[in-house]
Amino acid sequence: MRSYEAARSLFSFLAFIAWSVVVVGVLVALVSAVGASKYGGGGAGLLAMVPGIGIGITGFILIAFVQMGRATVDTAEYTQQMLKTARDQLEVSKQGLKLQNAAPQTFAAVVQKESAQEPKSSFANQADKTSPQGRMVGNLEPEQLADQSTIYKGKTIRNEKGKFLYKGIQFDTLLSAKEHVDSLAAPPARKLPVAPKET
C-alpha cells in the first residue's frame, strides 16, 4: 500500500501555520484596538481591529483547507484498504471454487448428472417396465455403474459379454435377471390346508 506520510507531515505543518495566523490576527486586532482607542476613542478602536479580524479569518480559512486535504488523504488510504480487502476476498473465492471443482464427486452425484443429461426415451422406459408377457414389473429403474453393472433393488446384476449374471446365475436379458431378483424378494406362497372330503 502507498504511504501518505509526506502529505500528512505537510498538512500538519500547514495546520500549525494556519493556527499561528489566527493567533497573530487576534493579537493584531487587540493591539490595534488598544492603540487606536487611546488616541481616537472607542470608534477608532473598532476600526483598528478590522485588519486583525481579517487576518484571523484568513487563518481559519487556511485551517479549513488543511482539514479538507487531510480528509482527502484519509479517503485515499481507506480506499486502498478496501481495494486490498476486496482483492483478498476475490482470491479466497477463486481458491474455494477451485477446491470445489477439484473435489471428487460422489457416485450418486455422477449418476444424477448423467441421468439429467441423458434422459431415457419413453420407449426404453416402457421396455424396462413391461415384461415379455405384458405384465408390469414394478420399480425397474436401474442405476448404471462404471463397469456396466446394474443396481436393482439393492442387488448387483453384472453385465459380462452380453450375458447378465446375478450370484453366478446367468440370464439372457436384463429383464429376466430383474424378474429373478423380484421372485427372490417376494414372500413364499403358503399352502392352505385342504378340507377333508365328505364321504
N, C-alpha and C positions, 0 to 999 in steps of 0.2 A: 504494500500500500504506500501511496505517496505521503510524505510528511509535509505539513504546512507550518513547521516551527518558525521558519523565517517570516512568514506572513503574521503569525501570532506575535512574534517579537516586535515587528514593525508597528502593529496595531497597539501593542502595549506602550511603546514609545510615543506614538501619536496621541494616545489617551492621556498620557502624562502631560504632554504639551497642551492639549485642549483644556485640561483642568487647570493648568498654570495660567492659560489665557483668561479663564473665568475668574480666577483669584485676582489676577492683575487688573481686570476690568472693574471688579468690586473695589479694589484699593484706589484705583484712579477716580472712580465715582465719589468715594468718601473724601479723599484728599481735595478733589476739586470743589466739592460742596462746602467743605470747611473753609477753604481759602477764599472762595467767592463770597460766602456769607459774611466774612469778616469785613470785606470792603464794599460789598454791594447789597447786602441784605439777603432775606430769605429767597426772593425770586431769582436772584443771581446765583445762589447756591444750587437751586433746582436745575437751572440751565447749565451749570457747570458739570452736573452729574451725567448729562446726556452722552458725552464721549465714553465715559467709563461703562455706562449701561450698554452702549453699542459694542464695546469690546467684550463684555461678559456674554452678551447674546451670541456673538461670533464664536466664543469658546464653547457654548452649549451646542451650537450647530456642528462644530468640529467633533464634539463628543458623540452626537447622533450618527455622523458619518463613520466614525470609528466603530461604533457598535454594529452598524449595518455591515461593515467589512468583516467583523468577527462572525456575524451570523452567516455570511457567505462562506467563510472558511469552515464553520461548523457544518453547514449543509453539504459542502463538498466531502468532508470526512465521513458524515453519516451515509451519504450516497455510495461512497466507496465501500463502506462496511456492508450495506445492504446488497450491493452487487456481488461482493465476495460470498456472502451468505447464500444468495440465490445460485451462484455457480457451484458452491459446495452441495447444495440440495439437488441440483441437476445432476451432478456427478454421482451422488448416492442413488438417485432414482435410476440412472443408467446402469449402475452396478447391480441394483436389485432386479432390473429387467433381464440383465444377462444371466444372473443366477437362476431366475425363474425359468428362462428358456432353456438353460443348461440342465436343470433338474430332471432326473429320469421320470418319465410318466408311468403311472400305474397301468396295469393290464386293463382295468375297467375303463380308464380314460381313453386308451388307444382303441378299445372296442367301440366305445360310444362315438369317437371321432370318425372311425371307419364306417359305422352304420349311418351316421349323419351324412357322410359324403357319398355313399353308395347305397341308396335305398333300393330294396328289392322290388321287383315288378309284382303286380298283382297276380300274374300267372304263377310266378315262383312261390308266392305266399300260399296260393291255393293248392299247389302241388305239395307243399310241405304239410299242410293241414289235413289233407284228404288222403286216405289210404286207397290202394288199388280197387278195393271193393266199394268205394264210395262213402264209407262211414268216416265221420270226423274223429281225428285223434287230437286230443287237447294239448295245448302248451308245447307246440313243436317249433319254437323259435330258438335255434341253436346259437351259441357263441363260437365263432371260428377261432382256433388257436393258430400260432405261427407255423406249427408242423402239420397243418391240415387236419387236426383232430377236432372233434366236436364235443362241447359240453352240453349234455341234455339231462335236465332234472338232477344235476349234481353228479352225473356219471360221465365218464370219458369214453367216447367212441372214436377209435383211431382209424384213419384212412391210409391204407397201405396198398399201393399198386392197384387202385380201383376197387379194392375189397374193404369192407368195414368190419373191424374187429372190436368185440366187447368181451373182455375177460377170456380171450382165447377163442371165442366162438366167432365164426366167420359168417358174414352176411353179404348178399349181392348188392343190396341198396341200403342207403341211409335210413329210409323209411322202415324197412324191416328190422333194422337194428333198434330203432326207436320203439317200435311196437314190442320188441322183445323186452326192452327196459320197462315199458309200460306194464307188460304182463308180470314182470318180477315185482313191480311196485303194487300191483293190485292185490287185495286181500284174497286168500284162498277161498274157494267155494265150499260152503258147508253142506254136508249131506243131511237131508231131512229124514227123520225116522219114517219108516214105511208102516202104514197101519196094517194089522193082521187081516187076512181075508176071512170073510164070514163063510162058513160052510152051511 
